[in-house]
């Protein structure tokens, strides 16, 4: 009896799994998410009341669609508890459930609008490539933190030097160390940094060394280090994902080991 019930449950889950893995269904989900994002943008404009009413009803329809979509993903799991082991599934469920609560005309209307804005993030949970990118970024955060700390130390040192020498030239840009750090951040973004440099060069002709060395360290060296760390983690993430997807497949190394074992058996028999 229990075996028959398990088989029925597995067949039931297989039906929803086929729907979930269907490319057309995935494309429809992505299209609805994009359409939902466009509607959020449309609400920021001054639009006629009748069009706004239509948008509200479309928003209700999108919420119902998301409820159906999350239900399909839930029933596609043979072990339902496994659905909630994924952080993205929990995030999607919270977004959908909160969207169902009628809070538009209450004091929590702002919360309702924010929840609908966050529905755009569901694109990450739907598209595996986006999940890989985000997971790689999160895994790289510890290493990025050390590089960011080193960047902060360099910026702090340059800000102290800049305040010491250039405060008399322009207090607005170099008045204290906090303002100097903001000025250096502006220089890192290459926002009219040459104007800042030429202004101090009228008093300190060699001050260009200060700017060029700072740009080389932060805008080139450290930023390239950050990019390198993220790319390295992404490569590891892709390699691990490939291993998970091809865990049961025979690799060249497995074949090589089997051939070596056959050689040893033949040698022993001789």
Secondary structure, 3 states (H helix, E strand, C coil): CHHHHHHHHHHHHHHHHHHHHCHHHHHHHHHHHHHHHHHHHHCCCCCCHHHHHHHHHHHHHHHHHHHHHHHHHHHCCCCHHHHHHCHHHHHHHHHHHHHHCCCCCCCCHHHHHHHHHHHHHHHHHHCHHHHHHHHHHHHHHHHHHHHHHHHHHHHHHHHHHHHHHHCCCCHHHHCCHHHHHHHHHHHHCCCCHHHHHHHHHCCCHHHHHHHHHHHHHHHHHHHHHHHHHHHHHHHHHHHHHHHHHCCCCCCHHHHHHHHHHHHHHHHHHC
